[in-house]
């Protein structure tokens, strides 16, 4: 038996590989074929066949169930246990190895585990790869890197061999039936964002939250369904504060907002327009360092700064929030970096309401440039300027400033290119930006603040890379790496207008990081050796 939380389970791990799995039968035919020559010393046909058989067995019987001490448990694909408490809430454990290489069930962070479309892609296979790597490493001590490369090669082939669309559909259906999740809680969880990053499919934390506040959500569904996302962000705050418990759900929501500086006009706007729009802006905030209630108040205060006659345009709200943060690296409490722009926000809100279609399109297109200019130069102008500015006047000042900056940067010399990047099996090109003007131009094209870090790159502390595709008019993303330490680290990654980048782009950035790390060791060593005097 294995411990799971504070109790035990009869489920058994399947991710272990034993000595018998390495027994070599000369008549054994590998299901994966022969590997590259570099793997010859550690290659084991028997191990690969045992691995393949484990996958086939768990796909043939993808779920097992257990009822114990009031808990209902579902063992999914021999890799994870979904543990339902008596109240219906859910915890998830995955098979792992402890520091003594003994198999164990480790609790998973609930925001990382999907409750819909389970399993999410073929990530479940990584547990078997972990077991194969552990067994291979024990058999070939001192060859950890080679063992890791070997199991990654095998994992890729096994994934293509075992996990196709038809298998995925069949397995997901059987798992969904076995999990038997609460349909109403799932529907509510789909409307509530419980993370700093938009997550699809639904995660366990959202499901548990919907179960915990199911009564309140049922009331809102009848009376004010447009406020469900708002309540999802404030529920924990309302439940722990006694003064709010005496009010009905909507009255408690209104009270907590008014007490934190949200105007009655903004409350009426939320009741009229709903709160679903808030979800796309939550990625700017770090929920691990700031409560969802504090995040909600900050976001509403920023939106309120544009006026409350109508809901702020998403483009304008994104533009001002980009000055304070980046959704690819969420922060906390950045409203203090924006509140000096609230006068300009109010003016742009008025201009947006008064603009025709063409002027409104121009305002949205230049909003980032306007706020970026204002963050540095508005303080040098009279206070009344922001209250009276015209769109044409703002754009003229922005264009003048950009021309001056470009002229100044043209005179600054580039720095040597010490590194080279070549992405494999992709049409995407990794371009190292090695001059002030290149970085400034990247920032203008991508509508982010890359030029704030020109001095870091010029001194050699940072390296900035532009990921570009010939099929696109602008880069896919800009990535910044820190070169100051022995280990190169990725410290920034931004898509267009600081939007979240895709997992594919993240993977390209990781490739760049690996290549830079390999070259960094050699370059650092070369720079450390003094030149031999003639």
Protein Blocks (a to p, Z undefined) as FASTA:
>chain_A
ZZehjbccfbdcfkbccfklmpccfkbccfkbpadfklmmmgcfklmmmmmmmmmmmmmm
mbccddeehiacddehhlaccdddfkopacdddddddfkopacdddddfklpcfehpaeh
jllmmmmmmmmmmmmmmmmghilmmmmmmmmmmmmmmmmmmmcfklmmmmmmmmmmmnop
afklmmmmmmpccbfbdcddddfklmmmmmmmmmmmmmmmmmmmmlmmmmmmmmmmmmmm
mklmmpcfklmmmmmmmmnopafklmmmmmmnopmlmmmmmmmpcfklocfklmmmmmmm
mmmmnopkbccdfklmmmmmmmmmcfklccehkllmmmmmmmmmmmmmmmmmmpcfklmm
mmmmmmmmmmmmmmmmmmmpcfklmmmocfklmmmmmmmmmmmmmmmmmmpccdddfbdc
ddehiabdcdddfbfklmmmmmmmnopaklmmmmmmmnomaccdddddfkbcbdfbdcdd
dfkbmbdcdfbdcdehhiacdfklmmmmmmmmmmmmmmmmmmmmmmmpccddZZ
